[in-house]
Amino acid sequence: MPSLILEYSNSVDERVNVQGLLEDLHKAAIDSGLFDQASVKSRALRYHTWLIGSEGDSQDFIHIRFELFSGRNEEQKRELSRQLMTVLQEQASQVHSLTIDIRDIDKSCYQKVLN
């Protein structure tokens, strides 16, 4: 179930290899040892429209949403966040805003169908 969603402003494409970054973030999630390798899913969403404070869309960003079922303690989630941020800083230090949000998903409300 763990899902890594890499959200980024379209201007990031000019300076960052987004596919390579996504692959390295995906590997960091797997290498954390917190998840079964086959269950980790990663994807990237490019935003063409965004606003940041009074700067509007003049500042670029990368935001990682990492969603997972409960069961990991706070230290495990903090360490995962640190590992992901290390990858971000190594590959995207020139991007104005780098953020990560790790969230537990309520397993009782989650639905999945495979065909």
C-alpha positions, 0 to 999 in steps of 0.5 A: 500500500505505501504510495509515494506521490512526487508533486512538482511545479512544471518549471522543475522539469528544466533543472531536475531529472524527474524520472531519475528522482522518482526512481531514487525516491522509490528505491529509498522507500524500499531500502528503508526496510519498512515495506514489502518491496512489491507493495511500494508504489510511486508516481509523479504529478506535474502541476501547471498551475499553482500559487505560493503566498504573494509570490504566485507561481514564480517559485518552484516546488517539489512536495512528496506525499507519502501515504501508508497504513498505520503500524510504523512508529514516529521514529520510523516515519521521521527516519523515512522522511530524512532519507527521502529528503536526503535524496531530494536535496542531492538532486533538487537543491536548486528548487525553491521549496522541498517538502515531505508529508508522511501520513497514515491512512485509515485501513478500515476505509481503504478500498482496493480492487485488482482486475 
